[in-house]
Amino acid sequence: MPEALPSHAPRTGAAIDLQRLLIPDPARTVLLRVGGDSMVGAGIHHGDLVVVERHPTPRDGQLVVARLADGFTLKRLRRQDQRWLLVAAHPAYPTLALGEGELWGVVTHAIRSFSP
């Protein structure tokens, strides 16, 4: 069986601090588990975890979490004709105006487990 890493790949190095990498500001950061398939086109699947930074200044094109009347939703934020839209990455889901919900946070990372 071939090695998992090329023979020239470094075998040692500094340890990666996942908490520092994924959660630089713990007081403003939460983990949420994704339910549904509206963002599969963006590589985010049912059961994935997303790291969400609360109260940032959103920018066009970012993945965001918004609070709607019936719960939370994860969508891509888009600016169009002076209004903000929540756009799914799956054609079966409608685009929503941000006014229908409240911007809750910006997704900074997604985590997927490959274990059952």
Summary of the structure (lengths in Angstrom):
residues: 116
radius of gyration: 17.3
end to end distance: 24.4
largest distance: 56.8
contacts: 271
relative contact order: 0.22
helix: 12%
strand: 38%
